[in-house]
Amino acid sequence: MLTMDKIHDIRFRFFVKGENISQIADALHLDWKTVQKYVDMADFNKPAPKPASEQRFCPKLDPYKPTIDKWL
């Protein structure tokens, strides 16, 4: 991940100076895909963590649970 200073520099060079992706990548010694990613990015906040999904611990036993409960 790049620092916000580098990201700002990439976006400044692209949107204000009018440099193309290849020129920016060469000047900053970055891959062009990285430059493209930060030019296209609109929201720089980390995505909210996803809630833990309900885990099924033994789905293979589900059909047999009533029988097991009777035995116990």
ROMIKE-30620 format. One line per field, with one value per atom (N, C-alpha, C, CB): residue in one letter; atom name; residue number from 1; x, y, z. Coordinates in pm, 1 decimal, decimal comma. Glycine has a CB too. Example, Ala and Ser with C-alpha at 12.3 -4.5 7.8 and 13.67 -1.06 7.14 Angstrom:
BEGIN
r = c(a|a|a|a|s|s|s|s)
a = c(N|CA|C|CB|N|CA|C|CB)
k = c(1|1|1|1|2|2|2|2)
c1 = c(1319,0|1230,0|1320,0|1130,8|1285,0|1367,0|1290,0|1408,4)
c2 = c(-569,0|-450,0|-330,0|-447,3|-225,0|-106,0|3,0|-59,8)
c3 = c(780,0|780,0|780,0|904,6|708,0|714,0|787,0|572,5)
END
This chain:
BEGIN
r = c(m|m|m|m|l|l|l|l|t|t|t|t|m|m|m|m|d|d|d|d|k|k|k|k|i|i|i|i|h|h|h|h|d|d|d|d|i|i|i|i|r|r|r|r|f|f|f|f|r|r|r|r|f|f|f|f|f|f|f|f|v|v|v|v|k|k|k|k|g|g|g|g|e|e|e|e|n|n|n|n|i|i|i|i|s|s|s|s|q|q|q|q|i|i|i|i|a|a|a|a|d|d|d|d|a|a|a|a|l|l|l|l|h|h|h|h|l|l|l|l|d|d|d|d|w|w|w|w|k|k|k|k|t|t|t|t|v|v|v|v|q|q|q|q|k|k|k|k|y|y|y|y|v|v|v|v|d|d|d|d|m|m|m|m|a|a|a|a|d|d|d|d|f|f|f|f|n|n|n|n|k|k|k|k|p|p|p|p|a|a|a|a|p|p|p|p|k|k|k|k|p|p|p|p|a|a|a|a|s|s|s|s|e|e|e|e|q|q|q|q|r|r|r|r|f|f|f|f|c|c|c|c|p|p|p|p|k|k|k|k|l|l|l|l|d|d|d|d|p|p|p|p|y|y|y|y|k|k|k|k|p|p|p|p|t|t|t|t|i|i|i|i|d|d|d|d|k|k|k|k|w|w|w|w|l|l|l|l)
a = c(N|CA|C|CB|N|CA|C|CB|N|CA|C|CB|N|CA|C|CB|N|CA|C|CB|N|CA|C|CB|N|CA|C|CB|N|CA|C|CB|N|CA|C|CB|N|CA|C|CB|N|CA|C|CB|N|CA|C|CB|N|CA|C|CB|N|CA|C|CB|N|CA|C|CB|N|CA|C|CB|N|CA|C|CB|N|CA|C|CB|N|CA|C|CB|N|CA|C|CB|N|CA|C|CB|N|CA|C|CB|N|CA|C|CB|N|CA|C|CB|N|CA|C|CB|N|CA|C|CB|N|CA|C|CB|N|CA|C|CB|N|CA|C|CB|N|CA|C|CB|N|CA|C|CB|N|CA|C|CB|N|CA|C|CB|N|CA|C|CB|N|CA|C|CB|N|CA|C|CB|N|CA|C|CB|N|CA|C|CB|N|CA|C|CB|N|CA|C|CB|N|CA|C|CB|N|CA|C|CB|N|CA|C|CB|N|CA|C|CB|N|CA|C|CB|N|CA|C|CB|N|CA|C|CB|N|CA|C|CB|N|CA|C|CB|N|CA|C|CB|N|CA|C|CB|N|CA|C|CB|N|CA|C|CB|N|CA|C|CB|N|CA|C|CB|N|CA|C|CB|N|CA|C|CB|N|CA|C|CB|N|CA|C|CB|N|CA|C|CB|N|CA|C|CB|N|CA|C|CB|N|CA|C|CB|N|CA|C|CB|N|CA|C|CB|N|CA|C|CB|N|CA|C|CB|N|CA|C|CB|N|CA|C|CB|N|CA|C|CB|N|CA|C|CB|N|CA|C|CB)
k = c(1|1|1|1|2|2|2|2|3|3|3|3|4|4|4|4|5|5|5|5|6|6|6|6|7|7|7|7|8|8|8|8|9|9|9|9|10|10|10|10|11|11|11|11|12|12|12|12|13|13|13|13|14|14|14|14|15|15|15|15|16|16|16|16|17|17|17|17|18|18|18|18|19|19|19|19|20|20|20|20|21|21|21|21|22|22|22|22|23|23|23|23|24|24|24|24|25|25|25|25|26|26|26|26|27|27|27|27|28|28|28|28|29|29|29|29|30|30|30|30|31|31|31|31|32|32|32|32|33|33|33|33|34|34|34|34|35|35|35|35|36|36|36|36|37|37|37|37|38|38|38|38|39|39|39|39|40|40|40|40|41|41|41|41|42|42|42|42|43|43|43|43|44|44|44|44|45|45|45|45|46|46|46|46|47|47|47|47|48|48|48|48|49|49|49|49|50|50|50|50|51|51|51|51|52|52|52|52|53|53|53|53|54|54|54|54|55|55|55|55|56|56|56|56|57|57|57|57|58|58|58|58|59|59|59|59|60|60|60|60|61|61|61|61|62|62|62|62|63|63|63|63|64|64|64|64|65|65|65|65|66|66|66|66|67|67|67|67|68|68|68|68|69|69|69|69|70|70|70|70|71|71|71|71|72|72|72|72)
c1 = c(84,3|0,0|89,2|-96,1|47,9|123,1|81,0|103,8|169,8|134,8|38,9|262,9|-31,2|-125,4|-52,7|-208,7|72,3|149,6|173,4|284,5|209,4|232,2|101,7|295,1|-6,0|-136,0|-177,6|-243,3|-158,5|-191,4|-106,2|-170,2|20,9|110,3|63,4|255,4|24,4|-25,4|-148,2|-58,7|-243,0|-367,5|-343,2|-471,0|-251,3|-217,6|-156,9|-120,8|-61,8|2,9|-97,5|114,9|-193,4|-289,1|-395,5|-355,8|-460,6|-574,5|-536,8|-664,5|-427,8|-390,8|-287,1|-337,0|-178,6|-72,9|-105,9|56,3|-194,9|-235,4|-140,1|-250,0|-53,4|37,2|-42,5|151,6|6,1|-62,9|-9,5|-48,5|-76,3|-45,5|99,2|-141,5|144,9|281,3|386,4|302,6|364,0|459,0|469,2|417,6|355,8|354,8|424,6|209,8|394,7|454,6|607,5|395,9|654,6|799,8|864,4|829,5|800,4|858,2|863,9|777,4|763,5|756,8|806,1|615,0|851,2|901,6|795,9|1028,5|676,1|564,8|514,8|450,2|441,6|377,5|259,1|331,3|231,8|123,4|-11,4|121,5|-24,6|-151,1|-176,7|-150,4|-70,4|-82,8|-127,2|50,4|-66,5|-103,7|-248,8|-10,6|-288,1|-425,6|-523,7|-442,3|-488,8|-576,0|-601,5|-514,1|-496,0|-512,6|-573,3|-380,6|-562,1|-630,5|-781,0|-574,3|-818,1|-959,4|-1028,0|-972,8|-951,7|-1009,6|-1080,2|-901,1|-1202,0|-1278,3|-1287,1|-1418,3|-1292,6|-1305,4|-1180,3|-1433,8|-1106,9|-981,0|-993,3|-881,3|-1115,1|-1135,4|-1134,3|-1267,5|-1087,3|-1087,2|-1231,5|-1003,8|-1263,4|-1401,0|-1434,9|-1421,0|-1561,2|-1606,9|-1590,3|-1755,1|-1552,3|-1536,7|-1669,7|-1476,5|-1664,3|-1785,2|-1821,3|-1766,4|-1950,2|-1988,6|-1958,8|-2138,1|-1925,4|-1896,0|-2023,3|-1840,8|-2010,8|-2127,2|-2149,7|-2109,6|-2270,9|-2302,0|-2234,4|-2455,6|-2162,7|-2090,8|-2169,8|-1949,1|-2172,4|-2234,2|-2120,5|-2325,7|-2118,7|-2004,9|-2010,9|-1995,1|-2129,5|-2137,0|-2260,2|-2140,7|-2261,9|-2379,5|-2405,8|-2363,6|-2304,1|-2324,5|-2404,1|-2190,4|-2399,9|-2473,2|-2617,8|-2402,9|-2653,6|-2788,5|-2899,7|-2808,2|-2895,5|-3005,1|-3012,1|-2989,8|-2902,4|-2896,5|-2912,5|-2765,6|-2922,6|-2930,5|-3051,6|-2933,7|-3171,5|-3283,9|-3259,1|-3411,6|-3198,7|-3168,7|-3066,0|-3118,0|-2964,1|-2861,3|-2921,5|-2745,9|-3010,9|-3076,4|-3160,5|-3164,5|-3226,4|-3304,8|-3213,2|-3384,9|-3097,4|-3005,0|-2953,5|-2888,2|-2932,0|-2877,7|-2987,0|-2810,9)
c2 = c(-117,4|0,0|124,4|-0,5|221,7|345,7|444,7|407,3|538,5|643,8|741,5|717,6|817,7|914,2|1022,3|978,5|1052,1|1150,4|1100,9|1179,5|972,7|916,8|910,6|775,7|872,3|865,3|1003,7|805,8|1103,2|1240,6|1284,5|1336,7|1248,6|1283,3|1217,2|1240,6|1091,4|1020,9|1091,1|873,8|1119,5|1182,1|1325,3|1182,4|1398,6|1533,5|1530,1|1600,2|1439,8|1429,0|1392,5|1324,9|1306,6|1261,7|1367,9|1131,4|1417,3|1506,5|1652,7|1496,7|1697,9|1839,0|1859,8|1891,5|1783,6|1800,9|1735,7|1744,4|1636,2|1572,5|1464,2|1675,2|1414,8|1306,7|1177,1|1288,4|1089,3|962,6|859,1|912,0|745,4|641,0|593,6|522,3|573,2|523,5|623,1|492,4|750,1|852,4|856,8|989,9|849,3|852,5|728,5|861,6|613,3|488,4|492,2|368,7|541,9|551,2|650,3|592,7|764,3|868,1|824,7|997,1|750,9|711,3|569,3|724,0|504,7|366,4|271,7|361,4|279,6|194,1|117,1|277,4|11,0|-63,2|19,1|-204,6|10,9|91,4|48,9|80,1|-77,5|-123,3|-56,9|-276,3|-35,0|32,8|176,9|28,3|243,0|381,6|387,2|441,4|295,4|291,4|271,8|179,2|184,9|157,0|283,9|48,9|360,7|480,6|596,8|521,8|597,5|698,8|670,2|702,2|543,1|505,4|508,6|368,3|500,3|489,7|619,4|455,3|604,7|721,9|730,7|718,4|617,4|614,1|549,5|536,8|623,5|574,6|515,6|685,6|510,1|448,7|297,9|496,3|231,6|85,8|38,0|27,1|-69,2|-119,3|-167,8|-233,6|-152,9|-196,8|-347,4|-156,1|-393,5|-539,1|-609,8|-573,6|-722,1|-799,0|-874,5|-897,2|-882,0|-956,3|-1105,1|-935,1|-1165,3|-1309,0|-1384,6|-1359,5|-1466,6|-1542,7|-1658,9|-1593,5|-1702,8|-1816,1|-1940,2|-1837,5|-2006,9|-2125,5|-2248,7|-2130,2|-2340,8|-2468,6|-2565,4|-2517,7|-2616,3|-2697,2|-2839,9|-2699,0|-2897,7|-3036,1|-3056,0|-3133,2|-2998,0|-3010,9|-3155,3|-2922,4|-3239,1|-3376,9|-3455,5|-3444,6|-3408,5|-3478,9|-3433,1|-3460,8|-3323,7|-3269,6|-3373,4|-3157,1|-3457,7|-3554,5|-3656,8|-3627,8|-3677,0|-3779,9|-3723,6|-3854,2|-3593,9|-3533,6|-3580,2|-3384,6|-3592,1|-3642,0|-3783,8|-3641,2|-3867,8|-4003,7|-4002,4|-4089,4|-3919,8|-3909,4|-3856,1|-3818,7|-3755,6|-3700,7|-3806,6|-3581,5|-3894,0|-4002,4|-4097,1|-4080,1|-4127,2|-4218,9|-4160,9|-4251,8|-4030,1|-3966,9|-3945,9|-3833,4)
c3 = c(0,0|0,0|0,0|122,2|-72,8|-83,8|24,5|-222,5|53,1|147,7|78,7|199,9|160,2|103,7|23,4|215,3|59,8|-17,0|-159,7|52,6|-172,5|-306,9|-385,3|-297,7|-318,3|-385,1|-432,0|-291,1|-346,7|-384,8|-504,1|-265,3|-502,9|-613,7|-743,9|-581,3|-736,9|-855,8|-911,3|-822,6|-822,5|-867,7|-917,1|-753,9|-854,1|-898,1|-1037,6|-799,4|-1059,2|-1190,0|-1298,9|-1185,4|-1265,9|-1367,0|-1394,7|-1322,5|-1288,4|-1307,5|-1329,2|-1190,0|-1271,0|-1283,1|-1393,1|-1149,7|-1386,3|-1485,4|-1619,3|-1432,5|-1617,7|-1741,6|-1790,8|-1846,4|-1702,6|-1742,3|-1758,5|-1637,5|-1845,6|-1861,9|-1763,4|-2005,6|-1757,4|-1659,4|-1673,0|-1676,0|-1795,3|-1817,5|-1770,5|-1965,1|-1797,0|-1753,8|-1601,2|-1808,0|-1535,0|-1388,8|-1333,5|-1335,0|-1390,8|-1344,2|-1359,4|-1422,2|-1471,1|-1493,0|-1396,6|-1637,9|-1375,8|-1290,3|-1143,2|-1303,1|-1099,3|-958,0|-933,5|-907,9|-1038,8|-1029,8|-972,7|-942,5|-1030,7|-990,3|-1111,3|-926,9|-1085,5|-1192,8|-1244,2|-1144,0|-1373,2|-1428,9|-1371,5|-1581,9|-1332,4|-1274,2|-1139,0|-1258,6|-1062,7|-934,1|-954,8|-856,9|-1051,1|-1081,5|-1127,1|-1190,1|-1211,9|-1261,2|-1146,0|-1364,8|-1051,6|-937,3|-857,4|-847,0|-830,9|-750,0|-827,1|-693,4|-957,2|-1037,0|-1037,7|-1182,2|-1047,2|-1052,4|-916,5|-1111,0|-809,1|-675,7|-637,0|-572,8|-584,9|-542,7|-390,9|-602,8|-323,1|-177,9|-119,1|-134,4|-36,9|16,6|157,0|17,9|208,2|338,9|325,0|402,3|428,7|426,7|432,4|545,1|363,0|368,0|509,1|265,6|544,9|677,2|688,7|701,7|806,1|821,0|804,0|958,0|739,8|716,1|844,3|596,3|875,6|995,8|979,1|1026,7|1090,1|1086,0|1047,6|1223,9|950,2|907,0|1002,5|762,0|1005,5|1092,2|1036,6|1104,5|1123,7|1079,8|1118,4|1140,2|1029,8|1058,0|1086,2|939,2|1208,9|1249,5|1197,8|1398,0|1188,6|1142,4|1053,6|1262,6|935,3|849,7|804,7|728,5|805,5|763,1|866,6|737,6|989,7|1095,2|1109,0|1226,5|1043,8|1059,3|1039,5|962,2|939,3|923,7|1037,9|791,7|1107,9|1212,3|1353,5|1203,0|1368,6|1501,0|1581,6|1487,9|1523,3|1603,6|1658,5|1519,5|1579,1|1625,0|1737,2|1508,8|1721,5|1825,7|1954,3|1779,7|1943,0|2061,8|2133,7|2023,1|2057,5|2119,0|2194,7|2012,0|2138,4|2204,2|2334,9|2112,1|2333,1|2453,0|2555,8|2418,6)
END
